[in-house]
Amino acid sequence: MSDLPPNDSQRDDDEFDRLVGAETERDPDLAVIEAGSRTLRTQAGPPESDVPARPADPEVDRALREVEQELMARWPETKLDPSLRRIALLMDVLGEPQRAYPSIHITGTNGKTSTARMIEALLGAFELRTGRYTSPHVQSITERISLDGAPISAERFIEAYEDIKPYVEMVDAKEEHRLSFFEVMTGMAYAAFADAPVDVAVVEVGMGGTWDATNVIDASVAVVTPIDLDHTDRLGTTAAEIAVEKSGIIKPDATVIMAQQPVEAAQVLLKKAVEVDATVARAGLEFGVVNRQIAVGGQLLTLRGLGGEYEEVFLPLHGEHQAHNAAVALAAVEAFFGIGAQHARPLDIETVRKAFTTVSSPGRLEVVRRSPTVVLDAAHNPAGARAAAGAIGEVFDFSRLIGVIGVSDGKNARGILEAFEPIFAEVVITQNSSHRAQDVDELAGLAVEVFGEDRVQVEPRLPDALEAAITLAEEEGEFAGGGVLVTGSVITVGEARLLLGRG
């Protein structure tokens, strides 16, 4: 069986602060970028349906912006408070909506959103009504709450906020500190799922586990994607310390689906499982990837689940890390249905195959333009960057790849740059519109140390950076295989996605 890679490049569970800033106060040039005599948008494909655009109705758009502004006035999700008191009080006054349905809870460092999307697709294929709560969003805040596999509409998002707002204000009045942005969002999601109602909720933590606002649920299945070093100022400086925080989602009698982990992290997770009498299924032992082959538009997999083997499963996502995410997702759904050592029977193979063909993960090795090819990937830490770099080399045959990198302040920028250095011919250093973006001159200084001065170009504005990178790639000629990879942050990728017409 194949070994799992160290991590996945999927998302930053801490990239938040563009709710209004990146959508209402962005540079006007983010609307259209001139590239020669044409705009970059002319090369983009149709927008992805699972990344909603701004509402077409101006009144709805105005109301959504007002909700966003009210949420923005609260503590950002980048601020971690080790307490569940406020969210527990909110759940109490709302009538404990999170207990109206069973849940699958997902933590880890990378790969959470992609894994959540796969779990959601599998459950939906078996005719269960699903609710999915993930963060951060790529472009629209409404992406965070999904019903039946699609983000809720702007109208429903506004309604969900207005429904719980009086109860939020009740809790605010009682507490020293108001509910945070993420706590209110979590309350909205749990209430919306109960109101739908859903058959099962797929819930991704915002950060960590034990003190994450989502952890007021008692999930029967706890999923732990690969743990690596990220948010070390808040979660710990070693894999073991981070695993302690993330192990908090493991509840008594639950089933733990554990991706391959660093030894010290695995020991922490197993110890917690023993303490609460939880069952553990480990990647590479009880389940995993048996075989994978590169295919047009994705990869063809043979997966070993808890109930048996599943052959000829097509996954329309790139990278070995996504294959291992698929194995984790499959095992989680099997566990949810009670399949394991005591009831070893596979799920219906045709349903599983159909489900995986529907999976998408915007901003994760996503091709958004051709001639030259532009790929987006939200790698935001070194492990994620290594996974993305490996996948690029495996999937694409670029003769010259140009990187566009903008990271958030406080991230291991050097580690990200070093991971991409072997595959980038040149790199364009930039920054996104967030106030949390790392200073472009500081990032450029690091890039020069890693790449050398001759391979580094600096363009403080993302529109200019994209134009410069595309121009460099075009120097290879139309059929020579030049390409661009935009990476470093969910915010950078989300803004680039808008610039390139995918929003």
C-alpha positions as semicolon CSV with decimal commas, in nm:
position;residue;x (nm);y (nm);z (nm)
1;M;0,000;0,000;0,000
2;S;0,122;0,351;-0,078
3;D;0,252;0,564;0,206
4;L;0,065;0,881;0,284
5;P;0,242;1,208;0,206
6;P;0,316;1,440;0,496
7;N;0,035;1,683;0,426
8;D;-0,213;1,843;0,192
9;S;-0,209;2,195;0,057
10;Q;-0,566;2,264;0,111
11;R;-0,651;2,554;0,329
12;D;-0,569;2,805;0,595
13;D;-0,806;2,771;0,889
14;D;-0,708;3,121;0,996
15;E;-0,749;3,333;0,681
16;F;-1,052;3,550;0,755
17;D;-1,030;3,918;0,726
18;R;-1,147;3,980;0,373
19;L;-1,519;3,940;0,444
20;V;-1,577;4,302;0,362
21;G;-1,228;4,430;0,290
22;A;-1,164;4,204;-0,007
23;E;-1,516;4,223;-0,139
24;T;-1,622;4,583;-0,087
25;E;-1,309;4,786;-0,034
26;R;-1,070;4,619;-0,277
27;D;-0,860;4,806;-0,528
28;P;-1,087;4,893;-0,824
29;D;-0,833;4,729;-1,050
30;L;-0,926;4,394;-0,899
31;A;-1,239;4,408;-1,114
32;V;-1,055;4,398;-1,446
33;I;-0,685;4,362;-1,528
34;E;-0,548;4,477;-1,858
35;A;-0,306;4,233;-2,021
36;G;-0,194;4,383;-2,347
37;S;-0,505;4,460;-2,548
38;R;-0,731;4,216;-2,366
39;T;-0,844;4,144;-2,013
40;L;-0,739;3,833;-1,825
41;R;-1,104;3,744;-1,787
42;T;-1,137;3,658;-2,153
43;Q;-0,935;3,342;-2,095
44;A;-1,126;3,220;-1,793
45;G;-1,376;2,941;-1,790
46;P;-1,727;2,959;-1,647
47;P;-1,758;3,036;-1,277
48;E;-1,776;2,743;-1,037
49;S;-2,126;2,698;-0,900
50;D;-1,990;2,614;-0,554
51;V;-1,817;2,952;-0,528
52;P;-2,106;3,200;-0,541
53;A;-2,070;3,546;-0,691
54;R;-2,212;3,857;-0,526
55;P;-2,594;3,862;-0,535
56;A;-2,736;4,007;-0,856
57;D;-3,021;4,176;-0,670
58;P;-2,881;4,504;-0,531
59;E;-3,108;4,493;-0,226
60;V;-2,994;4,142;-0,136
61;D;-2,633;4,243;-0,194
62;R;-2,678;4,544;0,034
63;A;-2,833;4,328;0,307
64;L;-2,554;4,070;0,278
65;R;-2,290;4,342;0,309
66;E;-2,461;4,470;0,623
67;V;-2,448;4,122;0,776
68;E;-2,082;4,091;0,679
69;Q;-2,005;4,426;0,839
70;E;-2,179;4,328;1,163
71;L;-1,983;4,003;1,173
72;M;-1,660;4,187;1,097
73;A;-1,713;4,409;1,400
74;R;-1,669;4,104;1,624
75;W;-1,354;3,923;1,732
76;P;-1,191;3,778;1,420
77;E;-1,143;3,403;1,393
78;T;-0,769;3,462;1,406
79;K;-0,809;3,532;1,779
80;L;-0,831;3,211;1,980
81;D;-0,998;3,217;2,321
82;P;-0,965;2,889;2,516
83;S;-1,328;2,872;2,624
84;L;-1,651;2,716;2,501
85;R;-1,860;2,914;2,747
86;R;-2,008;3,169;2,506
87;I;-2,088;2,923;2,225
88;A;-2,238;2,682;2,482
89;L;-2,461;2,962;2,611
90;L;-2,569;3,044;2,257
91;M;-2,652;2,680;2,189
92;D;-2,853;2,671;2,513
93;V;-3,070;2,972;2,428
94;L;-3,117;2,838;2,073
95;G;-3,245;2,507;2,211
96;E;-2,934;2,296;2,139
97;P;-2,975;2,277;1,760
98;Q;-2,644;2,090;1,724
99;R;-2,802;1,786;1,892
100;A;-3,081;1,755;1,633
101;Y;-2,865;1,550;1,393
102;P;-2,557;1,324;1,399
103;S;-2,224;1,476;1,300
104;I;-1,884;1,397;1,151
105;H;-1,618;1,629;1,295
106;I;-1,292;1,702;1,110
107;T;-0,965;1,845;1,240
108;G;-0,600;1,839;1,130
109;T;-0,352;2,083;0,980
110;N;-0,419;2,051;0,607
111;G;-0,676;1,878;0,389
112;K;-0,981;1,941;0,605
113;T;-1,196;2,121;0,349
114;S;-1,121;1,880;0,064
115;T;-1,192;1,584;0,293
116;A;-1,515;1,746;0,414
117;R;-1,630;1,794;0,053
118;M;-1,560;1,429;-0,026
119;I;-1,749;1,310;0,283
120;E;-2,040;1,534;0,190
121;A;-2,047;1,398;-0,166
122;L;-2,046;1,037;-0,045
123;L;-2,324;1,092;0,208
124;G;-2,532;1,277;-0,049
125;A;-2,489;0,996;-0,299
126;F;-2,641;0,762;-0,040
127;E;-2,946;0,991;-0,030
128;L;-2,877;1,158;0,302
129;R;-2,947;1,527;0,338
130;T;-2,621;1,693;0,438
131;G;-2,509;2,014;0,602
132;R;-2,143;2,115;0,566
133;Y;-1,966;2,383;0,768
134;T;-1,615;2,477;0,653
135;S;-1,376;2,770;0,674
136;P;-1,232;2,994;0,552
137;H;-1,413;3,083;0,233
138;V;-1,241;3,133;-0,101
139;Q;-1,456;3,421;-0,226
140;S;-1,801;3,439;-0,066
141;I;-1,887;3,410;0,301
142;T;-2,192;3,201;0,204
143;E;-1,957;2,916;0,101
144;R;-1,906;2,834;0,468
145;I;-2,255;2,688;0,517
146;S;-2,375;2,431;0,264
147;L;-2,695;2,230;0,238
148;D;-2,734;1,933;0,003
149;G;-2,386;1,990;-0,138
150;A;-2,427;2,358;-0,232
151;P;-2,363;2,684;-0,046
152;I;-2,677;2,839;0,095
153;S;-2,811;3,137;-0,097
154;A;-2,737;3,493;0,010
155;E;-3,103;3,528;0,109
156;R;-3,088;3,222;0,331
157;F;-2,758;3,334;0,483
158;I;-2,912;3,668;0,577
159;E;-3,218;3,492;0,717
160;A;-3,001;3,257;0,925
161;Y;-2,821;3,555;1,074
162;E;-3,140;3,748;1,148
163;D;-3,296;3,437;1,307
164;I;-3,024;3,399;1,568
165;K;-2,933;3,768;1,611
166;P;-3,169;3,829;1,910
167;Y;-3,020;3,528;2,089
168;V;-2,668;3,640;2,008
169;E;-2,747;3,976;2,163
170;M;-2,882;3,799;2,475
171;V;-2,549;3,616;2,521
172;D;-2,351;3,932;2,444
173;A;-2,536;4,115;2,721
174;K;-2,446;3,848;2,977
175;E;-2,079;3,802;2,894
176;E;-1,772;4,018;2,945
177;H;-1,677;3,970;2,580
178;R;-1,918;3,949;2,291
179;L;-1,946;3,636;2,082
180;S;-1,672;3,620;1,819
181;F;-1,721;3,616;1,443
182;F;-1,656;3,242;1,431
183;E;-1,888;3,167;1,724
184;V;-2,175;3,350;1,556
185;M;-2,104;3,176;1,225
186;T;-2,102;2,839;1,401
187;G;-2,433;2,919;1,567
188;M;-2,579;3,015;1,229
189;A;-2,462;2,688;1,073
190;Y;-2,590;2,464;1,352
191;A;-2,926;2,643;1,358
192;A;-2,958;2,629;0,978
193;F;-2,885;2,256;0,979
194;A;-3,153;2,194;1,242
195;D;-3,402;2,409;1,054
196;A;-3,344;2,232;0,719
197;P;-3,339;1,965;0,871
198;V;-3,030;1,767;0,773
199;D;-2,967;1,396;0,822
200;V;-2,600;1,452;0,905
201;A;-2,366;1,749;0,952
202;V;-2,009;1,750;0,825
203;V;-1,823;1,998;1,042
204;E;-1,469;2,129;1,001
205;V;-1,297;2,294;1,296
206;G;-1,183;2,651;1,255
207;M;-0,859;2,610;1,449
208;G;-0,734;2,333;1,675
209;G;-1,011;2,129;1,833
210;T;-1,063;2,135;2,210
211;W;-1,149;2,505;2,233
212;D;-1,281;2,547;1,881
213;A;-1,638;2,679;1,873
214;T;-1,751;2,381;1,667
215;N;-1,665;2,147;1,955
216;V;-2,005;2,173;2,120
217;I;-2,110;1,876;1,906
218;D;-2,066;1,513;2,010
219;A;-1,971;1,361;1,676
220;S;-1,989;0,985;1,634
221;V;-1,700;1,004;1,385
222;A;-1,390;1,217;1,444
223;V;-1,157;1,266;1,148
224;V;-0,797;1,379;1,194
225;T;-0,619;1,478;0,873
226;P;-0,235;1,500;0,875
227;I;-0,097;1,716;1,156
228;D;0,197;1,946;1,093
229;L;0,334;2,273;1,229
230;D;0,100;2,567;1,175
231;H;-0,050;2,829;1,407
232;T;0,238;2,744;1,642
233;D;0,184;3,066;1,839
234;R;-0,162;2,942;1,938
235;L;-0,162;2,562;1,917
236;G;0,191;2,461;2,016
237;T;0,539;2,439;1,872
238;T;0,560;2,062;1,824
239;A;0,340;1,808;1,646
240;A;0,264;1,648;1,984
241;E;0,147;1,976;2,138
242;I;-0,072;2,053;1,838
243;A;-0,214;1,700;1,850
244;V;-0,321;1,754;2,212
245;E;-0,539;2,045;2,104
246;K;-0,677;1,863;1,801
247;S;-0,752;1,544;1,999
248;G;-1,022;1,739;2,182
249;I;-1,279;1,649;1,917
250;I;-1,250;1,278;2,006
251;K;-1,556;1,196;2,215
252;P;-1,647;0,887;2,418
253;D;-1,738;0,582;2,207
254;A;-1,666;0,765;1,882
255;T;-1,479;0,620;1,586
256;V;-1,157;0,803;1,502
257;I;-1,045;0,804;1,138
258;M;-0,679;0,894;1,150
259;A;-0,470;0,993;0,849
260;Q;-0,101;0,907;0,864
261;Q;0,059;1,121;1,134
262;P;0,400;1,204;1,275
263;V;0,481;0,944;1,540
264;E;0,454;1,189;1,829
265;A;0,115;1,316;1,709
266;A;-0,018;0,963;1,657
267;Q;0,080;0,871;2,013
268;V;-0,120;1,163;2,152
269;L;-0,427;1,079;1,943
270;L;-0,417;0,710;2,035
271;K;-0,378;0,793;2,404
272;K;-0,686;1,017;2,392
273;A;-0,884;0,746;2,210
274;V;-0,800;0,495;2,480
275;E;-0,899;0,740;2,754
276;V;-1,248;0,791;2,611
277;D;-1,295;0,436;2,480
278;A;-1,302;0,543;2,117
279;T;-1,234;0,309;1,825
280;V;-0,944;0,400;1,595
281;A;-0,895;0,325;1,225
282;R;-0,553;0,426;1,088
283;A;-0,444;0,507;0,735
284;G;-0,197;0,250;0,609
285;L;-0,336;-0,016;0,843
286;E;-0,715;-0,039;0,852
287;F;-0,766;0,162;0,531
288;G;-0,571;0,348;0,265
289;V;-0,474;0,389;-0,098
290;V;-0,393;0,059;-0,271
291;N;-0,319;0,201;-0,615
292;R;-0,339;0,530;-0,800
293;Q;-0,290;0,618;-1,164
294;I;-0,280;0,961;-1,325
295;A;-0,585;1,011;-1,547
296;V;-0,714;1,291;-1,765
297;G;-0,866;1,549;-1,532
298;G;-0,771;1,367;-1,212
299;Q;-0,667;1,022;-1,099
300;L;-0,797;0,664;-1,094
301;L;-0,784;0,500;-0,753
302;T;-0,817;0,169;-0,581
303;L;-0,905;0,235;-0,218
304;R;-0,913;-0,006;0,072
305;G;-1,188;0,090;0,310
306;L;-1,303;-0,056;0,639
307;G;-1,537;-0,288;0,452
308;G;-1,325;-0,396;0,158
309;E;-1,165;-0,271;-0,164
310;Y;-1,313;-0,018;-0,403
311;E;-1,162;-0,035;-0,751
312;E;-1,171;0,208;-1,045
313;V;-1,270;0,513;-0,842
314;F;-1,216;0,830;-1,047
315;L;-1,130;1,140;-0,845
316;P;-1,131;1,468;-1,044
317;L;-0,867;1,627;-0,820
318;H;-0,491;1,632;-0,864
319;G;-0,216;1,519;-0,629
320;E;-0,129;1,217;-0,419
321;H;-0,245;1,402;-0,112
322;Q;-0,598;1,415;-0,255
323;A;-0,596;1,039;-0,308
324;H;-0,520;0,994;0,060
325;N;-0,787;1,246;0,151
326;A;-1,028;1,029;-0,049
327;A;-0,930;0,721;0,153
328;V;-0,989;0,911;0,477
329;A;-1,328;1,037;0,355
330;L;-1,437;0,690;0,248
331;A;-1,339;0,538;0,583
332;A;-1,524;0,816;0,768
333;V;-1,846;0,747;0,577
334;E;-1,809;0,373;0,629
335;A;-1,767;0,435;1,002
336;F;-2,071;0,661;1,003
337;F;-2,274;0,374;0,852
338;G;-2,137;0,134;1,113
339;I;-1,895;-0,050;0,887
340;G;-1,581;-0,174;1,060
341;A;-1,428;-0,476;1,223
342;Q;-1,764;-0,608;1,343
343;H;-1,952;-0,542;1,018
344;A;-1,700;-0,565;0,736
345;R;-1,900;-0,511;0,420
346;P;-1,830;-0,260;0,146
347;L;-2,058;0,023;0,048
348;D;-2,223;0,000;-0,293
349;I;-1,932;0,047;-0,533
350;E;-2,128;0,222;-0,805
351;T;-2,262;0,478;-0,559
352;V;-1,911;0,539;-0,426
353;R;-1,775;0,584;-0,779
354;K;-2,053;0,822;-0,872
355;A;-1,998;1,029;-0,558
356;F;-1,627;1,080;-0,611
357;T;-1,675;1,195;-0,971
358;T;-1,877;1,492;-0,840
359;V;-1,612;1,619;-0,597
360;S;-1,463;1,964;-0,646
361;S;-1,232;2,171;-0,428
362;P;-1,197;2,530;-0,553
363;G;-0,856;2,686;-0,508
364;R;-0,683;2,350;-0,473
365;L;-0,465;2,283;-0,778
366;E;-0,745;2,444;-0,976
367;V;-0,685;2,539;-1,339
368;V;-0,856;2,873;-1,406
369;R;-0,699;2,978;-1,737
370;R;-0,539;2,828;-2,045
371;S;-0,274;2,957;-2,285
372;P;-0,083;3,002;-2,067
373;T;-0,216;2,772;-1,798
374;V;-0,280;2,941;-1,462
375;V;-0,322;2,715;-1,157
376;L;-0,440;2,822;-0,811
377;D;-0,344;2,644;-0,492
378;A;-0,406;2,771;-0,140
379;A;-0,090;2,621;0,014
380;H;-0,016;2,828;0,322
381;N;0,246;2,630;0,512
382;P;0,559;2,433;0,412
383;A;0,393;2,093;0,426
384;G;0,110;2,211;0,204
385;A;0,357;2,375;-0,033
386;R;0,558;2,052;-0,063
387;A;0,243;1,858;-0,147
388;A;0,140;2,114;-0,408
389;A;0,489;2,125;-0,562
390;G;0,495;1,747;-0,591
391;A;0,153;1,738;-0,751
392;I;0,242;2,009;-1,004
393;G;0,540;1,805;-1,120
394;E;0,329;1,493;-1,144
395;V;0,030;1,638;-1,327
396;F;0,162;1,918;-1,547
397;D;0,447;1,922;-1,796
398;F;0,548;2,286;-1,771
399;S;0,865;2,385;-1,952
400;R;0,876;2,702;-1,742
401;L;0,664;2,765;-1,434
402;I;0,626;3,113;-1,286
403;G;0,515;3,149;-0,926
404;V;0,298;3,426;-0,783
405;I;0,327;3,422;-0,405
406;G;0,154;3,633;-0,141
407;V;0,140;3,504;0,217
408;S;-0,016;3,611;0,543
409;D;0,188;3,767;0,819
410;G;0,309;3,520;1,080
411;K;0,330;3,227;0,840
412;N;0,651;3,032;0,770
413;A;0,714;3,220;0,447
414;R;1,070;3,094;0,407
415;G;0,953;2,735;0,434
416;I;0,687;2,797;0,169
417;L;0,939;2,960;-0,065
418;E;1,190;2,680;-0,015
419;A;0,927;2,418;-0,096
420;F;0,846;2,585;-0,428
421;E;1,201;2,686;-0,526
422;P;1,279;2,363;-0,720
423;I;0,977;2,401;-0,950
424;F;0,967;2,778;-1,013
425;A;1,184;2,926;-1,287
426;E;1,100;3,269;-1,150
427;V;0,876;3,405;-0,878
428;V;0,667;3,722;-0,862
429;I;0,631;3,840;-0,503
430;T;0,312;4,027;-0,418
431;Q;0,053;4,079;-0,145
432;N;-0,323;4,055;-0,127
433;S;-0,562;4,325;-0,005
434;S;-0,585;4,194;0,352
435;H;-0,427;4,396;0,631
436;R;-0,278;4,064;0,746
437;A;-0,078;4,022;0,425
438;Q;0,296;3,999;0,483
439;D;0,479;4,312;0,374
440;V;0,586;4,266;0,014
441;D;0,938;4,397;0,075
442;E;0,993;4,158;0,366
443;L;0,869;3,865;0,158
444;A;1,082;3,975;-0,136
445;G;1,390;3,981;0,086
446;L;1,328;3,621;0,184
447;A;1,263;3,527;-0,179
448;V;1,595;3,674;-0,290
449;E;1,773;3,465;-0,026
450;V;1,597;3,149;-0,148
451;F;1,580;3,205;-0,525
452;G;1,857;3,456;-0,594
453;E;1,798;3,810;-0,711
454;D;1,780;3,724;-1,082
455;R;1,475;3,497;-1,030
456;V;1,268;3,738;-0,820
457;Q;1,033;4,010;-0,942
458;V;0,832;4,230;-0,705
459;E;0,484;4,360;-0,785
460;P;0,310;4,495;-0,471
461;R;-0,035;4,482;-0,635
462;L;-0,181;4,142;-0,714
463;P;-0,330;4,254;-1,051
464;D;0,018;4,363;-1,163
465;A;0,172;4,044;-1,030
466;L;-0,068;3,828;-1,228
467;E;-0,007;4,027;-1,545
468;A;0,370;4,008;-1,497
469;A;0,364;3,632;-1,436
470;I;0,142;3,564;-1,738
471;T;0,370;3,779;-1,954
472;L;0,673;3,580;-1,837
473;A;0,496;3,251;-1,907
474;E;0,394;3,371;-2,253
475;E;0,758;3,427;-2,342
476;E;0,783;3,049;-2,382
477;G;0,548;3,070;-2,680
478;E;0,193;2,942;-2,721
479;F;0,288;2,576;-2,746
480;A;0,603;2,569;-2,534
481;G;0,439;2,490;-2,200
482;G;0,479;2,798;-1,986
483;G;0,254;2,821;-1,680
484;V;0,171;3,017;-1,365
485;L;0,100;2,894;-1,012
486;V;-0,066;3,140;-0,771
487;T;-0,025;3,035;-0,409
488;G;0,067;3,126;-0,051
489;S;-0,271;3,207;0,104
490;V;-0,643;3,141;0,069
491;I;-0,691;3,517;0,042
492;T;-0,439;3,550;-0,240
493;V;-0,599;3,261;-0,425
494;G;-0,951;3,394;-0,373
495;E;-0,862;3,737;-0,505
496;A;-0,675;3,588;-0,801
497;R;-0,979;3,374;-0,874
498;L;-1,194;3,687;-0,898
499;L;-0,939;3,862;-1,115
500;L;-0,931;3,570;-1,354
501;G;-1,306;3,560;-1,390
502;R;-1,402;3,276;-1,158
503;G;-1,637;3,472;-0,943
